[in-house]
Amino acid sequence: MTTTDTRYLNTVSPTELERRWALVRSHMRAAGLDALVVQNSSDWVGGHIRWFSNEPATNGYPSTLVFAAAGGMTRIEQGPFGNVRETRDEQRAATGITRVRTTPSYPSVGYTGTYDADLAIDELRLIGARRVGLVAPAAMYYSFGNRLIAALPGAEFEDATDMVDLLKARKSPEEQSLIRRVATMQDQVMRAVAAFIKPGLRDFEVAAYAQYVGQQLGSEQGIFLCSSAPPGRAASFQPRSRQGRRIERGDTFSLLVENNGAGGFYTELSRIFVLGKPSPALRAAHAEVLEAQRFALGLLVPGTPCREIFARHNAYLRERGLAEERRLSIHGMGYDMVERPLIRDDEDMLLAEDMVIVVHPGILNEAMFVHNTEVYLVTQDGPPECLHATPRELIEIS
């Protein structure tokens, strides 16, 4: 807890928020921007709003910030028509939000889609914004963005996401400390699951227990993907709607813990449980995955283009007779489960010191799904530092 308002579960300090705002405003001045507009509706892959304000967006409801080049922030959220309130000192100190405006809009009710935009437009007019940066427009609802631009024909809009993402991707000392705590929490969850799992439980019961343990340790949101399978079948990551199978002796069970914690940050951790003895084929494939992971970690050198890392890692996979990565097995993490940089050929960022990167290569076929997931901190000298302490091994349940 880093704020005096005890209603807030996971926050960064006011000093950390001020650091972020100062960096953003210096870049805004250089770009000639009068204001930024941020909108998110999920904290899983909508972390920009929390990065600015300590306040997450949740449950699909649009949550919008208007961030001026000087002064406080206005938040627009679901609530009564016409409600405008100045924040109390405690909320202002914890979030930087000086005013909250509400409107009863819902993505499920199409005709309300412009309501939040109308309030944002009013705020932009109040501060006289002529050049406006949109942060993460891919996360904005279409009706919001369309209305915003159409209703301010005299204003200039530009995408300011790259500007913010470059700042968001490199973690400050305080952020690193909080992320370490999240990784430790997930290690505790994985240990608890190892003591809990047994034949007769259904997949969802194990996932629910993992979620329970995480939330008892202070987590708020997250996903817990898992499944069990008999020998010779792949136990792949499945959502809750496909976690109905009953676990049996001899099964393999895959679990991905991807929840947030201290400061609102996410890390992720996956392991394979075997309710018996692993087959020689599973042991060999697991060793291949760990070697692929070690090779990838050796490529995470500050200053290296992400596209180059991607090309070299895929070359390694080809040489080993493994499938090339066609989706995403190495990427940044923080306020989003997936955030920049992505280690892919469509990413133009350079890897940098103080980035937090998850590395999870895998082998997937009909017979098996083999994986090992952890989060690493990129350092200036030497290999990336693993932030998890869970051993990199198959977990045998006798």
C-alpha angles and dihedrals in degrees: 000000000000103000131069092230103093093200090076113085104188120017142146120235124272086246091059092048091050089051090056095046092049091052093047094047093050089055091045091055091050090050094043094240120158097192146357127223119207126183128178134163102187135043092210094071099359103077101136093088092052091048089059099040117013085242118113127214112230147177099018095291113135113248117187135190127197106201114191126205086244132020132020134324131258119216121204116200145152115296144095122338113267098007112151121171135172110229124248120250093258094054092042092053093047099044113015088234109138099176136027123200124186140199130171100245127151130187087221090061107063099197091061092059095103098046097091091045091055090057092047090050090052091052093049090051091049091057093040094239113183100165115044130184120211113214116208096348088177086071094051121098111251095236090053096051094040092052093044094057097038094051095051103050093160094056126087117228127196137171108259096175097107090052092055097037093058089056095041094050096062111069122219121226090262092050091049091052091052093047090053088056091052091051090050090051090054091049087056091050092051092050090049092051091051089058093044107044118096141146113286097041119110120236092249091054091060091046091048091051091050090051091048093052091048093050091047086056092053104272118146110187139005149115130265110198119186149138141177128224138177121250111293095028129093117251098205130177109278132181122243092268089064099042098096100109120114115235117238136193110277094027127134115228125196121200130185116190109196108162136132131241139150111038090002092281126147129220127167136219131181133183139169120239121201117198092210130357123337116241119245088248092055092047091050093048091047090053089052091052092050090050090050089050092050091049091051092049090055089060095055096098120148113255095029117127111244090228090059092051089050093050094048093047092050090049088055091050091051092050090053093048092248127136115269118245109262099165122029130302101155123045147132124277136192125104089004129053085229118026137149139325101056116190094229139109092258095059119097098186122109117229110254140190115271095030116134111223132184117212118196116154115172149179118233128180136131092278101048148359112212123185145149120194131189139146124245137194115225111230131197094236126029133004123327114277117243110229095196124077100197108121115254096240144101109275109230117205112198 
